[in-house]
Amino acid sequence: MRHSEFWQVVEETFGAGYGRSLAEDLVLPGVGGRTAAAALAAGVAPKDVWDAMCDEMELDDAVRWRYRRDPKERRGGR
């Protein structure tokens, strides 16, 4: 997963505004108690940050693996 894929799947899953807010404010135990934005800035792999976000938000596997599907297929919300 690239950084651009991370941000795209965050927006597709949560919406642009709420997704960015979560990335900036939600503390993720799975990446050392940092926010997604801080973890990415610290060099944590985007896939690990996405997994931590999915864990914290209790998202199902269909959402967790959304970034692996064709972008046209992903546009179905959560």
All heavy atoms as a GROMACS GRO file, in nm:
protein
  611
    1MET      N    1   0.085  -0.118   0.000
    1MET     CA    2   0.000   0.000   0.000
    1MET      C    3   0.090   0.124   0.000
    1MET      O    4   0.182   0.134   0.080
    1MET     CB    5  -0.090  -0.002   0.124
    1MET     CG    6  -0.172   0.123   0.143
    1MET     SD    7  -0.271   0.124   0.295
    1MET     CE    8  -0.427   0.074   0.234
    2ARG      N    9   0.058   0.215  -0.090
    2ARG     CA   10   0.130   0.342  -0.095
    2ARG      C   11   0.054   0.447  -0.012
    2ARG      O   12  -0.062   0.426   0.022
    2ARG     CB   13   0.141   0.388  -0.240
    2ARG     CG   14   0.224   0.294  -0.326
    2ARG     CD   15   0.237   0.346  -0.468
    2ARG     NE   16   0.108   0.368  -0.531
    2ARG     CZ   17   0.052   0.289  -0.621
    2ARG    NH1   18   0.114   0.180  -0.660
    2ARG    NH2   19  -0.065   0.319  -0.673
    3HIS      N   20   0.121   0.556   0.016
    3HIS     CA   21   0.056   0.665   0.091
    3HIS      C   22  -0.069   0.713   0.020
    3HIS      O   23  -0.172   0.737   0.083
    3HIS     CB   24   0.153   0.782   0.114
    3HIS     CG   25   0.254   0.756   0.220
    3HIS    ND1   26   0.247   0.811   0.344
    3HIS    CD2   27   0.364   0.678   0.221
    3HIS    CE1   28   0.349   0.770   0.417
    3HIS    NE2   29   0.421   0.689   0.344
    4SER      N   30  -0.060   0.727  -0.112
    4SER     CA   31  -0.177   0.775  -0.188
    4SER      C   32  -0.293   0.677  -0.176
    4SER      O   33  -0.410   0.719  -0.166
    4SER     CB   34  -0.140   0.797  -0.334
    4SER     OG   35  -0.094   0.677  -0.394
    5GLU      N   36  -0.265   0.547  -0.176
    5GLU     CA   37  -0.370   0.447  -0.159
    5GLU      C   38  -0.432   0.455  -0.019
    5GLU      O   39  -0.553   0.439  -0.003
    5GLU     CB   40  -0.315   0.306  -0.182
    5GLU     CG   41  -0.278   0.279  -0.326
    5GLU     CD   42  -0.207   0.146  -0.342
    5GLU    OE1   43  -0.113   0.118  -0.265
    5GLU    OE2   44  -0.247   0.072  -0.433
    6PHE      N   45  -0.347   0.478   0.081
    6PHE     CA   46  -0.397   0.493   0.217
    6PHE      C   47  -0.499   0.607   0.224
    6PHE      O   48  -0.610   0.590   0.272
    6PHE     CB   49  -0.282   0.520   0.316
    6PHE     CG   50  -0.330   0.558   0.452
    6PHE    CD1   51  -0.365   0.461   0.545
    6PHE    CD2   52  -0.342   0.692   0.489
    6PHE    CE1   53  -0.411   0.497   0.671
    6PHE    CE2   54  -0.388   0.728   0.615
    6PHE     CZ   55  -0.423   0.630   0.706
    7TRP      N   56  -0.460   0.725   0.174
    7TRP     CA   57  -0.550   0.840   0.182
    7TRP      C   58  -0.675   0.820   0.098
    7TRP      O   59  -0.784   0.860   0.138
    7TRP     CB   60  -0.477   0.968   0.142
    7TRP     CG   61  -0.377   1.006   0.246
    7TRP    CD1   62  -0.241   1.004   0.236
    7TRP    CD2   63  -0.406   1.048   0.380
    7TRP    NE1   64  -0.184   1.042   0.355
    7TRP    CE2   65  -0.283   1.070   0.445
    7TRP    CE3   66  -0.522   1.071   0.452
    7TRP    CZ2   67  -0.274   1.113   0.577
    7TRP    CZ3   68  -0.514   1.113   0.585
    7TRP    CH2   69  -0.392   1.134   0.645
    8GLN      N   70  -0.662   0.753  -0.014
    8GLN     CA   71  -0.778   0.727  -0.098
    8GLN      C   72  -0.878   0.636  -0.027
    8GLN      O   73  -0.997   0.661  -0.025
    8GLN     CB   74  -0.735   0.665  -0.230
    8GLN     CG   75  -0.850   0.646  -0.327
    8GLN     CD   76  -0.802   0.597  -0.463
    8GLN    OE1   77  -0.686   0.563  -0.482
    8GLN    NE2   78  -0.893   0.593  -0.557
    9VAL      N   79  -0.828   0.529   0.034
    9VAL     CA   80  -0.918   0.435   0.101
    9VAL      C   81  -0.977   0.497   0.229
    9VAL      O   82  -1.091   0.469   0.265
    9VAL     CB   83  -0.851   0.298   0.125
    9VAL    CG1   84  -0.758   0.299   0.244
    9VAL    CG2   85  -0.953   0.189   0.138
   10VAL      N   86  -0.903   0.585   0.295
   10VAL     CA   87  -0.959   0.656   0.411
   10VAL      C   88  -1.077   0.742   0.366
   10VAL      O   89  -1.184   0.739   0.428
   10VAL     CB   90  -0.850   0.742   0.481
   10VAL    CG1   91  -0.913   0.843   0.576
   10VAL    CG2   92  -0.752   0.653   0.556
   11GLU      N   93  -1.059   0.815   0.257
   11GLU     CA   94  -1.168   0.900   0.206
   11GLU      C   95  -1.286   0.817   0.158
   11GLU      O   96  -1.401   0.853   0.183
   11GLU     CB   97  -1.117   0.990   0.094
   11GLU     CG   98  -1.031   1.103   0.145
   11GLU     CD   99  -0.996   1.204   0.038
   11GLU    OE1  100  -1.061   1.203  -0.069
   11GLU    OE2  101  -0.904   1.283   0.061
   12GLU      N  102  -1.260   0.707   0.091
   12GLU     CA  103  -1.368   0.622   0.042
   12GLU      C  104  -1.446   0.558   0.157
   12GLU      O  105  -1.566   0.535   0.147
   12GLU     CB  106  -1.313   0.512  -0.050
   12GLU     CG  107  -1.265   0.565  -0.182
   12GLU     CD  108  -1.192   0.461  -0.264
   12GLU    OE1  109  -1.181   0.344  -0.219
   12GLU    OE2  110  -1.145   0.495  -0.373
   13THR      N  111  -1.378   0.528   0.265
   13THR     CA  112  -1.441   0.459   0.378
   13THR      C  113  -1.515   0.556   0.468
   13THR      O  114  -1.628   0.527   0.511
   13THR     CB  115  -1.334   0.383   0.459
   13THR    OG1  116  -1.267   0.291   0.372
   13THR    CG2  117  -1.398   0.306   0.574
   14PHE      N  118  -1.455   0.670   0.499
   14PHE     CA  119  -1.511   0.761   0.599
   14PHE      C  120  -1.560   0.895   0.543
   14PHE      O  121  -1.620   0.972   0.616
   14PHE     CB  122  -1.406   0.790   0.707
   14PHE     CG  123  -1.356   0.668   0.776
   14PHE    CD1  124  -1.228   0.620   0.752
   14PHE    CD2  125  -1.436   0.599   0.866
   14PHE    CE1  126  -1.182   0.507   0.817
   14PHE    CE2  127  -1.391   0.486   0.931
   14PHE     CZ  128  -1.263   0.439   0.906
   15GLY      N  129  -1.529   0.923   0.417
   15GLY     CA  130  -1.558   1.054   0.362
   15GLY      C  131  -1.436   1.144   0.378
   15GLY      O  132  -1.353   1.121   0.467
   16ALA      N  133  -1.426   1.244   0.294
   16ALA     CA  134  -1.305   1.327   0.294
   16ALA      C  135  -1.282   1.398   0.426
   16ALA      O  136  -1.174   1.388   0.485
   16ALA     CB  137  -1.313   1.428   0.179
   17GLY      N  138  -1.380   1.470   0.475
   17GLY     CA  139  -1.362   1.548   0.597
   17GLY      C  140  -1.344   1.462   0.720
   17GLY      O  141  -1.249   1.480   0.798
   18TYR      N  142  -1.434   1.367   0.740
   18TYR     CA  143  -1.426   1.281   0.859
   18TYR      C  144  -1.301   1.193   0.855
   18TYR      O  145  -1.236   1.172   0.957
   18TYR     CB  146  -1.553   1.196   0.871
   18TYR     CG  147  -1.558   1.113   0.997
   18TYR    CD1  148  -1.547   1.171   1.123
   18TYR    CD2  149  -1.576   0.976   0.989
   18TYR    CE1  150  -1.552   1.094   1.238
   18TYR    CE2  151  -1.582   0.898   1.104
   18TYR     CZ  152  -1.570   0.958   1.229
   18TYR     OH  153  -1.575   0.881   1.342
   19GLY      N  154  -1.266   1.144   0.738
   19GLY     CA  155  -1.147   1.060   0.725
   19GLY      C  156  -1.021   1.134   0.764
   19GLY      O  157  -0.936   1.083   0.838
   20ARG      N  158  -1.007   1.256   0.716
   20ARG     CA  159  -0.890   1.338   0.753
   20ARG      C  160  -0.890   1.370   0.902
   20ARG      O  161  -0.786   1.369   0.967
   20ARG     CB  162  -0.887   1.468   0.672
   20ARG     CG  163  -0.855   1.448   0.527
   20ARG     CD  164  -0.709   1.422   0.507
   20ARG     NE  165  -0.684   1.390   0.367
   20ARG     CZ  166  -0.564   1.388   0.314
   20ARG    NH1  167  -0.459   1.417   0.386
   20ARG    NH2  168  -0.549   1.354   0.188
   21SER      N  169  -1.008   1.396   0.957
   21SER     CA  170  -1.019   1.423   1.100
   21SER      C  171  -0.976   1.301   1.182
   21SER      O  172  -0.901   1.314   1.279
   21SER     CB  173  -1.162   1.462   1.135
   21SER     OG  174  -1.176   1.486   1.273
   22LEU      N  175  -1.023   1.183   1.142
   22LEU     CA  176  -0.981   1.061   1.212
   22LEU      C  177  -0.831   1.043   1.205
   22LEU      O  178  -0.767   1.008   1.305
   22LEU     CB  179  -1.049   0.938   1.151
   22LEU     CG  180  -1.192   0.911   1.188
   22LEU    CD1  181  -1.244   0.790   1.110
   22LEU    CD2  182  -1.207   0.886   1.338
   23ALA      N  183  -0.773   1.064   1.088
   23ALA     CA  184  -0.630   1.046   1.070
   23ALA      C  185  -0.549   1.142   1.157
   23ALA      O  186  -0.440   1.108   1.204
   23ALA     CB  187  -0.592   1.064   0.924
   24GLU      N  188  -0.603   1.259   1.182
   24GLU     CA  189  -0.533   1.359   1.263
   24GLU      C  190  -0.559   1.345   1.414
   24GLU      O  191  -0.474   1.384   1.494
   24GLU     CB  192  -0.574   1.501   1.220
   24GLU     CG  193  -0.530   1.538   1.081
   24GLU     CD  194  -0.380   1.562   1.070
   24GLU    OE1  195  -0.315   1.595   1.172
   24GLU    OE2  196  -0.328   1.546   0.958
   25ASP      N  197  -0.674   1.289   1.452
   25ASP     CA  198  -0.715   1.292   1.592
   25ASP      C  199  -0.725   1.157   1.663
   25ASP      O  200  -0.709   1.150   1.784
   25ASP     CB  201  -0.852   1.361   1.605
   25ASP     CG  202  -0.849   1.504   1.556
   25ASP    OD1  203  -0.743   1.569   1.565
   25ASP    OD2  204  -0.952   1.552   1.507
   26LEU      N  205  -0.754   1.050   1.590
   26LEU     CA  206  -0.776   0.920   1.653
   26LEU      C  207  -0.642   0.855   1.689
   26LEU      O  208  -0.559   0.830   1.601
   26LEU     CB  209  -0.854   0.828   1.558
   26LEU     CG  210  -0.885   0.688   1.609
   26LEU    CD1  211  -0.981   0.694   1.728
   26LEU    CD2  212  -0.942   0.603   1.496
   27VAL      N  213  -0.622   0.828   1.816
   27VAL     CA  214  -0.500   0.763   1.863
   27VAL      C  215  -0.513   0.613   1.838
   27VAL      O  216  -0.613   0.551   1.875
   27VAL     CB  217  -0.475   0.793   2.012
   27VAL    CG1  218  -0.357   0.714   2.066
   27VAL    CG2  219  -0.453   0.943   2.032
   28LEU      N  220  -0.411   0.556   1.776
   28LEU     CA  221  -0.412   0.416   1.736
   28LEU      C  222  -0.308   0.337   1.817
   28LEU      O  223  -0.187   0.350   1.794
   28LEU     CB  224  -0.381   0.403   1.587
   28LEU     CG  225  -0.471   0.483   1.493
   28LEU    CD1  226  -0.416   0.480   1.351
   28LEU    CD2  227  -0.613   0.426   1.497
   29PRO      N  228  -0.354   0.253   1.909
   29PRO     CA  229  -0.260   0.172   1.987
   29PRO      C  230  -0.170   0.084   1.899
   29PRO      O  231  -0.054   0.060   1.934
   29PRO     CB  232  -0.350   0.085   2.075
   29PRO     CG  233  -0.478   0.161   2.085
   29PRO     CD  234  -0.493   0.232   1.953
   30GLY      N  235  -0.221   0.040   1.786
   30GLY     CA  236  -0.146  -0.050   1.699
   30GLY      C  237  -0.024   0.011   1.633
   30GLY      O  238   0.058  -0.061   1.576
   31VAL      N  239  -0.010   0.142   1.640
   31VAL     CA  240   0.109   0.209   1.583
   31VAL      C  241   0.176   0.295   1.689
   31VAL      O  242   0.219   0.407   1.664
   31VAL     CB  243   0.075   0.290   1.455
   31VAL    CG1  244   0.042   0.198   1.341
   31VAL    CG2  245  -0.038   0.389   1.480
   32GLY      N  246   0.182   0.240   1.809
   32GLY     CA  247   0.256   0.308   1.916
   32GLY      C  248   0.182   0.423   1.982
   32GLY      O  249   0.246   0.513   2.035
   33GLY      N  250   0.051   0.421   1.978
   33GLY     CA  251  -0.025   0.527   2.043
   33GLY      C  252  -0.018   0.660   1.970
   33GLY      O  253  -0.032   0.765   2.032
   34ARG      N  254   0.004   0.655   1.841
   34ARG     CA  255   0.010   0.776   1.759
   34ARG      C  256  -0.116   0.785   1.674
   34ARG      O  257  -0.187   0.687   1.656
   34ARG     CB  258   0.131   0.773   1.665
   34ARG     CG  259   0.262   0.778   1.737
   34ARG     CD  260   0.375   0.768   1.639
   34ARG     NE  261   0.407   0.628   1.622
   34ARG     CZ  262   0.523   0.581   1.584
   34ARG    NH1  263   0.620   0.663   1.552
   34ARG    NH2  264   0.543   0.452   1.572
   35THR      N  265  -0.140   0.900   1.619
   35THR     CA  266  -0.247   0.914   1.520
   35THR      C  267  -0.196   0.856   1.389
   35THR      O  268  -0.074   0.835   1.372
   35THR     CB  269  -0.285   1.062   1.500
   35THR    OG1  270  -0.173   1.130   1.443
   35THR    CG2  271  -0.328   1.128   1.630
   36ALA      N  272  -0.286   0.834   1.296
   36ALA     CA  273  -0.246   0.784   1.165
   36ALA      C  274  -0.150   0.880   1.097
   36ALA      O  275  -0.047   0.839   1.043
   36ALA     CB  276  -0.369   0.760   1.078
   37ALA      N  277  -0.182   1.009   1.102
   37ALA     CA  278  -0.096   1.109   1.038
   37ALA      C  279   0.043   1.110   1.101
   37ALA      O  280   0.144   1.117   1.030
   37ALA     CB  281  -0.161   1.246   1.046
   38ALA      N  282   0.050   1.103   1.234
   38ALA     CA  283   0.179   1.103   1.302
   38ALA      C  284   0.257   0.975   1.272
   38ALA      O  285   0.380   0.980   1.253
   38ALA     CB  286   0.159   1.120   1.452
   39ALA      N  287   0.188   0.863   1.266
   39ALA     CA  288   0.255   0.737   1.236
   39ALA      C  289   0.314   0.739   1.095
   39ALA      O  290   0.428   0.696   1.074
   39ALA     CB  291   0.158   0.620   1.253
   40LEU      N  292   0.236   0.788   1.000
   40LEU     CA  293   0.287   0.798   0.862
   40LEU      C  294   0.408   0.891   0.857
   40LEU      O  295   0.508   0.860   0.791
   40LEU     CB  296   0.178   0.848   0.768
   40LEU     CG  297   0.063   0.751   0.742
   40LEU    CD1  298  -0.050   0.822   0.667
   40LEU    CD2  299   0.110   0.628   0.665
   41ALA      N  300   0.400   1.003   0.926
   41ALA     CA  301   0.511   1.099   0.927
   41ALA      C  302   0.635   1.039   0.992
   41ALA      O  303   0.748   1.075   0.957
   41ALA     CB  304   0.470   1.227   1.000
   42ALA      N  305   0.615   0.945   1.086
   42ALA     CA  306   0.726   0.881   1.154
   42ALA      C  307   0.784   0.763   1.075
   42ALA      O  308   0.878   0.699   1.120
   42ALA     CB  309   0.682   0.834   1.292
   43GLY      N  310   0.723   0.735   0.959
   43GLY     CA  311   0.776   0.630   0.874
   43GLY      C  312   0.711   0.494   0.888
   43GLY      O  313   0.759   0.396   0.831
   44VAL      N  314   0.600   0.486   0.961
   44VAL     CA  315   0.527   0.360   0.972
   44VAL      C  316   0.464   0.331   0.835
   44VAL      O  317   0.411   0.422   0.770
   44VAL     CB  318   0.420   0.367   1.082
   44VAL    CG1  319   0.339   0.238   1.089
   44VAL    CG2  320   0.484   0.396   1.218
   45ALA      N  321   0.470   0.207   0.793
   45ALA     CA  322   0.415   0.168   0.663
   45ALA      C  323   0.265   0.197   0.657
   45ALA      O  324   0.192   0.168   0.752
   45ALA     CB  325   0.439   0.020   0.639
   46PRO      N  326   0.218   0.255   0.546
   46PRO     CA  327   0.075   0.286   0.533
   46PRO      C  328  -0.015   0.165   0.558
   46PRO      O  329  -0.122   0.178   0.618
   46PRO     CB  330   0.062   0.336   0.389
   46PRO     CG  331   0.198   0.389   0.357
   46PRO     CD  332   0.294   0.301   0.430
   47LYS      N  333   0.025   0.046   0.516
   47LYS     CA  334  -0.054  -0.076   0.539
   47LYS      C  335  -0.071  -0.101   0.689
   47LYS      O  336  -0.180  -0.137   0.735
   47LYS     CB  337   0.014  -0.195   0.472
   47LYS     CG  338  -0.038  -0.331   0.515
   47LYS     CD  339  -0.159  -0.373   0.436
   47LYS     CE  340  -0.203  -0.515   0.462
   47LYS     NZ  341  -0.254  -0.544   0.593
   48ASP      N  342   0.035  -0.081   0.767
   48ASP     CA  343   0.027  -0.100   0.911
   48ASP      C  344  -0.063   0.004   0.976
   48ASP      O  345  -0.136  -0.027   1.070
   48ASP     CB  346   0.167  -0.096   0.974
   48ASP     CG  347   0.255  -0.211   0.929
   48ASP    OD1  348   0.200  -0.316   0.885
   48ASP    OD2  349   0.378  -0.197   0.936
   49VAL      N  350  -0.057   0.126   0.926
   49VAL     CA  351  -0.143   0.232   0.979
   49VAL      C  352  -0.290   0.201   0.945
   49VAL      O  353  -0.378   0.214   1.030
   49VAL     CB  354  -0.101   0.370   0.924
   49VAL    CG1  355  -0.195   0.479   0.973
   49VAL    CG2  356   0.044   0.401   0.962
   50TRP      N  357  -0.315   0.158   0.822
   50TRP     CA  358  -0.451   0.124   0.782
   50TRP      C  359  -0.504   0.008   0.867
   50TRP      O  360  -0.617   0.011   0.914
   50TRP     CB  361  -0.457   0.091   0.633
   50TRP     CG  362  -0.592   0.046   0.588
   50TRP    CD1  363  -0.625  -0.075   0.538
   50TRP    CD2  364  -0.714   0.122   0.591
   50TRP    NE1  365  -0.760  -0.080   0.508
   50TRP    CE2  366  -0.816   0.040   0.541
   50TRP    CE3  367  -0.746   0.250   0.632
   50TRP    CZ2  368  -0.949   0.082   0.531
   50TRP    CZ3  369  -0.879   0.293   0.621
   50TRP    CH2  370  -0.977   0.211   0.571
   51ASP      N  371  -0.422  -0.094   0.889
   51ASP     CA  372  -0.464  -0.207   0.972
   51ASP      C  373  -0.497  -0.160   1.114
   51ASP      O  374  -0.597  -0.203   1.173
   51ASP     CB  375  -0.357  -0.315   0.977
   51ASP     CG  376  -0.351  -0.398   0.851
   51ASP    OD1  377  -0.450  -0.399   0.773
   51ASP    OD2  378  -0.247  -0.465   0.829
   52ALA      N  379  -0.416  -0.071   1.169
   52ALA     CA  380  -0.442  -0.019   1.304
   52ALA      C  381  -0.571   0.061   1.307
   52ALA      O  382  -0.648   0.053   1.403
   52ALA     CB  383  -0.323   0.067   1.349
   53MET      N  384  -0.596   0.138   1.201
   53MET     CA  385  -0.719   0.216   1.194
   53MET      C  386  -0.841   0.122   1.184
   53MET      O  387  -0.942   0.144   1.251
   53MET     CB  388  -0.714   0.313   1.076
   53MET     CG  389  -0.830   0.409   1.069
   53MET     SD  390  -0.809   0.529   0.935
   53MET     CE  391  -0.754   0.668   1.030
   54CYS      N  392  -0.829   0.019   1.103
   54CYS     CA  393  -0.938  -0.080   1.091
   54CYS      C  394  -0.964  -0.149   1.225
   54CYS      O  395  -1.079  -0.168   1.263
   54CYS     CB  396  -0.904  -0.184   0.984
   54CYS     SG  397  -0.911  -0.122   0.816
   55ASP      N  398  -0.858  -0.184   1.295
   55ASP     CA  399  -0.873  -0.248   1.426
   55ASP      C  400  -0.944  -0.156   1.525
   55ASP      O  401  -1.039  -0.195   1.592
   55ASP     CB  402  -0.737  -0.288   1.484
   55ASP     CG  403  -0.671  -0.403   1.409
   55ASP    OD1  404  -0.740  -0.474   1.332
   55ASP    OD2  405  -0.549  -0.420   1.428
   56GLU      N  406  -0.899  -0.032   1.532
   56GLU     CA  407  -0.955   0.063   1.629
   56GLU      C  408  -1.100   0.096   1.597
   56GLU      O  409  -1.182   0.113   1.688
   56GLU     CB  410  -0.870   0.190   1.632
   56GLU     CG  411  -0.904   0.285   1.742
   56GLU     CD  412  -0.881   0.229   1.882
   56GLU    OE1  413  -0.802   0.134   1.900
   56GLU    OE2  414  -0.943   0.282   1.976
   57MET      N  415  -1.133   0.104   1.470
   57MET     CA  416  -1.270   0.137   1.429
   57MET      C  417  -1.358   0.013   1.416
   57MET      O  418  -1.475   0.023   1.383
   57MET     CB  419  -1.268   0.214   1.296
   57MET     CG  420  -1.198   0.349   1.304
   57MET     SD  421  -1.275   0.465   1.418
   57MET     CE  422  -1.430   0.496   1.334
   58GLU      N  423  -1.300  -0.104   1.442
   58GLU     CA  424  -1.372  -0.232   1.434
   58GLU      C  425  -1.438  -0.253   1.298
   58GLU      O  426  -1.555  -0.290   1.288
   58GLU     CB  427  -1.473  -0.245   1.549
   58GLU     CG  428  -1.408  -0.241   1.685
   58GLU     CD  429  -1.506  -0.254   1.800
   58GLU    OE1  430  -1.628  -0.250   1.778
   58GLU    OE2  431  -1.458  -0.269   1.914
   59LEU      N  432  -1.360  -0.228   1.193
   59LEU     CA  433  -1.408  -0.246   1.057
   59LEU      C  434  -1.391  -0.391   1.014
   59LEU      O  435  -1.296  -0.458   1.054
   59LEU     CB  436  -1.333  -0.153   0.962
   59LEU     CG  437  -1.343  -0.004   0.994
   59LEU    CD1  438  -1.258   0.077   0.900
   59LEU    CD2  439  -1.488   0.042   0.991
   60ASP      N  440  -1.482  -0.438   0.932
   60ASP     CA  441  -1.475  -0.578   0.889
   60ASP      C  442  -1.371  -0.598   0.778
   60ASP      O  443  -1.313  -0.503   0.727
   60ASP     CB  444  -1.613  -0.629   0.845
   60ASP     CG  445  -1.669  -0.555   0.724
   60ASP    OD1  446  -1.592  -0.500   0.645
   60ASP    OD2  447  -1.792  -0.555   0.710
   61ASP      N  448  -1.348  -0.725   0.744
   61ASP     CA  449  -1.246  -0.757   0.645
   61ASP      C  450  -1.275  -0.700   0.507
   61ASP      O  451  -1.183  -0.669   0.432
   61ASP     CB  452  -1.227  -0.908   0.635
   61ASP     CG  453  -1.149  -0.965   0.753
   61ASP    OD1  454  -1.084  -0.887   0.824
   61ASP    OD2  455  -1.152  -1.088   0.771
   62ALA      N  456  -1.401  -0.687   0.472
   62ALA     CA  457  -1.435  -0.629   0.342
   62ALA      C  458  -1.381  -0.487   0.330
   62ALA      O  459  -1.332  -0.446   0.224
   62ALA     CB  460  -1.586  -0.630   0.321
   63VAL      N  461  -1.386  -0.411   0.438
   63VAL     CA  462  -1.333  -0.275   0.438
   63VAL      C  463  -1.181  -0.279   0.448
   63VAL      O  464  -1.110  -0.207   0.379
   63VAL     CB  465  -1.393  -0.192   0.553
   63VAL    CG1  466  -1.329  -0.054   0.560
   63VAL    CG2  467  -1.543  -0.180   0.536
   64ARG      N  468  -1.128  -0.365   0.535
   64ARG     CA  469  -0.983  -0.375   0.554
   64ARG      C  470  -0.910  -0.399   0.422
   64ARG      O  471  -0.804  -0.342   0.398
   64ARG     CB  472  -0.951  -0.488   0.651
   64ARG     CG  473  -0.803  -0.503   0.680
   64ARG     CD  474  -0.778  -0.617   0.776
   64ARG     NE  475  -0.843  -0.597   0.902
   64ARG     CZ  476  -0.788  -0.539   1.009
   64ARG    NH1  477  -0.666  -0.492   1.002
   64ARG    NH2  478  -0.856  -0.526   1.120
   65TRP      N  479  -0.966  -0.482   0.337
   65TRP     CA  480  -0.899  -0.517   0.212
   65TRP      C  481  -0.949  -0.436   0.093
   65TRP      O  482  -0.913  -0.462  -0.021
   65TRP     CB  483  -0.914  -0.666   0.186
   65TRP     CG  484  -0.848  -0.745   0.292
   65TRP    CD1  485  -0.910  -0.814   0.393
   65TRP    CD2  486  -0.707  -0.759   0.316
   65TRP    NE1  487  -0.816  -0.871   0.476
   65TRP    CE2  488  -0.691  -0.838   0.431
   65TRP    CE3  489  -0.594  -0.711   0.251
   65TRP    CZ2  490  -0.566  -0.871   0.482
   65TRP    CZ3  491  -0.469  -0.744   0.302
   65TRP    CH2  492  -0.456  -0.823   0.416
   66ARG      N  493  -1.027  -0.333   0.118
   66ARG     CA  494  -1.084  -0.250   0.012
   66ARG      C  495  -0.977  -0.195  -0.083
   66ARG      O  496  -0.998  -0.191  -0.203
   66ARG     CB  497  -1.160  -0.134   0.076
   66ARG     CG  498  -1.209  -0.031  -0.021
   66ARG     CD  499  -1.289   0.075   0.049
   66ARG     NE  500  -1.423   0.020   0.064
   66ARG     CZ  501  -1.513   0.067   0.148
   66ARG    NH1  502  -1.485   0.168   0.225
   66ARG    NH2  503  -1.632   0.014   0.156
   67TYR      N  504  -0.864  -0.157  -0.032
   67TYR     CA  505  -0.762  -0.095  -0.116
   67TYR      C  506  -0.707  -0.191  -0.222
   67TYR      O  507  -0.648  -0.148  -0.320
   67TYR     CB  508  -0.647  -0.039  -0.031
   67TYR     CG  509  -0.558  -0.144   0.031
   67TYR    CD1  510  -0.443  -0.185  -0.034
   67TYR    CD2  511  -0.590  -0.202   0.152
   67TYR    CE1  512  -0.361  -0.282   0.022
   67TYR    CE2  513  -0.509  -0.298   0.209
   67TYR     CZ  514  -0.395  -0.337   0.143
   67TYR     OH  515  -0.314  -0.433   0.200
   68ARG      N  516  -0.728  -0.321  -0.206
   68ARG     CA  517  -0.679  -0.418  -0.303
   68ARG      C  518  -0.774  -0.436  -0.422
   68ARG      O  519  -0.738  -0.496  -0.520
   68ARG     CB  520  -0.657  -0.553  -0.236
   68ARG     CG  521  -0.544  -0.547  -0.137
   68ARG     CD  522  -0.519  -0.681  -0.080
   68ARG     NE  523  -0.375  -0.702  -0.082
   68ARG     CZ  524  -0.317  -0.816  -0.065
   68ARG    NH1  525  -0.390  -0.924  -0.046
   68ARG    NH2  526  -0.187  -0.827  -0.065
   69ARG      N  527  -0.895  -0.384  -0.408
   69ARG     CA  528  -0.993  -0.396  -0.517
   69ARG      C  529  -0.975  -0.281  -0.616
   69ARG      O  530  -0.919  -0.177  -0.583
   69ARG     CB  531  -1.135  -0.395  -0.460
   69ARG     CG  532  -1.164  -0.515  -0.374
   69ARG     CD  533  -1.310  -0.534  -0.341
   69ARG     NE  534  -1.389  -0.415  -0.330
   69ARG     CZ  535  -1.444  -0.371  -0.217
   69ARG    NH1  536  -1.428  -0.435  -0.106
   69ARG    NH2  537  -1.518  -0.262  -0.217
   70ASP      N  538  -1.031  -0.300  -0.732
   70ASP     CA  539  -1.029  -0.196  -0.835
   70ASP      C  540  -1.099  -0.071  -0.781
   70ASP      O  541  -1.205  -0.082  -0.720
   70ASP     CB  542  -1.102  -0.249  -0.959
   70ASP     CG  543  -1.098  -0.150  -1.073
   70ASP    OD1  544  -1.161  -0.043  -1.061
   70ASP    OD2  545  -1.034  -0.182  -1.174
   71PRO      N  546  -1.043   0.048  -0.803
   71PRO     CA  547  -1.104   0.170  -0.750
   71PRO      C  548  -1.249   0.189  -0.790
   71PRO      O  549  -1.328   0.242  -0.712
   71PRO     CB  550  -1.017   0.282  -0.808
   71PRO     CG  551  -0.885   0.218  -0.833
   71PRO     CD  552  -0.916   0.074  -0.871
   72LYS      N  553  -1.289   0.144  -0.908
   72LYS     CA  554  -1.428   0.158  -0.950
   72LYS      C  555  -1.520   0.071  -0.865
   72LYS      O  556  -1.635   0.107  -0.841
   72LYS     CB  557  -1.442   0.121  -1.098
   72LYS     CG  558  -1.375   0.218  -1.189
   72LYS     CD  559  -1.385   0.173  -1.333
   72LYS     CE  560  -1.302   0.266  -1.421
   72LYS     NZ  561  -1.294   0.216  -1.558
   73GLU      N  562  -1.472  -0.044  -0.820
   73GLU     CA  563  -1.551  -0.133  -0.735
   73GLU      C  564  -1.561  -0.083  -0.592
   73GLU      O  565  -1.654  -0.117  -0.520
   73GLU     CB  566  -1.488  -0.273  -0.733
   73GLU     CG  567  -1.491  -0.344  -0.865
   73GLU     CD  568  -1.420  -0.477  -0.858
   73GLU    OE1  569  -1.404  -0.531  -0.747
   73GLU    OE2  570  -1.379  -0.527  -0.963
   74ARG      N  571  -1.464  -0.002  -0.548
   74ARG     CA  572  -1.457   0.043  -0.409
   74ARG      C  573  -1.558   0.151  -0.376
   74ARG      O  574  -1.584   0.177  -0.261
   74ARG     CB  575  -1.317   0.096  -0.378
   74ARG     CG  576  -1.214  -0.010  -0.382
   74ARG     CD  577  -1.085   0.035  -0.318
   74ARG     NE  578  -1.034   0.158  -0.367
   74ARG     CZ  579  -0.913   0.176  -0.416
   74ARG    NH1  580  -0.832   0.074  -0.429
   74ARG    NH2  581  -0.871   0.294  -0.455
   75ARG      N  582  -1.610   0.219  -0.472
   75ARG     CA  583  -1.692   0.337  -0.447
   75ARG      C  584  -1.830   0.306  -0.391
   75ARG      O  585  -1.924   0.378  -0.415
   75ARG     CB  586  -1.705   0.418  -0.574
   75ARG     CG  587  -1.573   0.481  -0.612
   75ARG     CD  588  -1.591   0.585  -0.718
   75ARG     NE  589  -1.464   0.644  -0.750
   75ARG     CZ  590  -1.385   0.604  -0.848
   75ARG    NH1  591  -1.420   0.504  -0.926
   75ARG    NH2  592  -1.270   0.665  -0.870
   76GLY      N  593  -1.841   0.203  -0.311
   76GLY     CA  594  -1.971   0.166  -0.257
   76GLY      C  595  -1.990   0.202  -0.112
   76GLY      O  596  -2.078   0.151  -0.046
   77GLY      N  597  -1.908   0.294  -0.055
   77GLY     CA  598  -1.921   0.330   0.086
   77GLY      C  599  -1.858   0.226   0.176
   77GLY      O  600  -1.778   0.146   0.132
   78ARG      N  601  -1.893   0.231   0.303
   78ARG     CA  602  -1.835   0.141   0.402
   78ARG      C  603  -1.880   0.003   0.371
   78ARG      O  604  -1.830  -0.095   0.393
   78ARG     CB  605  -1.881   0.178   0.542
   78ARG     CG  606  -1.777   0.257   0.614
   78ARG     CD  607  -1.830   0.302   0.744
   78ARG     NE  608  -1.780   0.210   0.847
   78ARG     CZ  609  -1.798   0.228   0.973
   78ARG    NH1  610  -1.865   0.329   1.017
   78ARG    NH2  611  -1.751   0.146   1.061
   0.00000   0.00000   0.00000
